[in-house]
Amino acid sequence: DTLPHELGHAVDLWFGLSQALTSNLVLSNQKTLQEILDEELEINAHSIYLAIMNEYQSVIASTINLQAYETFIENIHLYNELKTTPINLDNKEITMRRKYIQKKLYESGFVDVYYQLHQKNYLSIMNQKYLPILDALSSKYDFSALLLSHHTLEYYRQSKTRPTLEFFANLFTLKVTSNRYTLECSRTFLPQSFLAFEELFQVFYDYLIHHKKLNNIQLRKV
C-alpha cells in the first residue's frame, strides 16, 4: 500500500501550488478539506476515540483473555519507559530501574500479552478497517505501543497541515485500490471530511481522465 499512499501525496501537490490542494482548494461549501477535517475532529474526536478503544478492548479480551486489556493498558507506561531508557551498566541507578521494570512486566503478565498481540497480529483487522480514522486520531491521541496504525504526536506537531495530508493520502489509497469496506468506515466516522475528500478526488479525476480545465476552481490566497 505504500505506492498508492505516496501517489496520494503527489496528487495533493499535483498542480504545482505552493500549498497542498487539501489546504488550498475551496470546495462547494466554501471550505477546504483541512478546515472541514479540523472542525469535525474538534467536535467528534473523543467520541470516535472511545468507540475505537471499546472495540480494541473487545478484540484483546476475545482473542487472549478478559484481563489482558487491563494488564496491557496498566503497564504500557512502564514498557515505554523501558524502551526509552538506554542501557548504561556504569549507572547503577538506571540499571536497577531497568531490572525493576523488566521484573514488573514479566510478573504482571504484560510480556505474554504483548507477545501474543505482536506475534499473532490480532489487531490487523482493526488496523485495516480503521486506517484513515486511526491516523487522524493519532494527531490528538498517543497511540504509541498500542500496535495500531498511526503517526506519532511529534510528527503531527511539526505542521498543522499533516493530519489532513495523511487523511487524504490514506483515503486515496483506499479509493484507487477499491477498498470499499474501509472507505465506508471512514464515511461513518468522519462523514463531512469523507465527502470533502470525494469532491477533491473528483477534481483530480476530471483533470486527469476527462482533461477538464481548472479555470473554475477557487484557491485560497497564499
Disulfide bonds with the S-S distance in Angstrom:
none
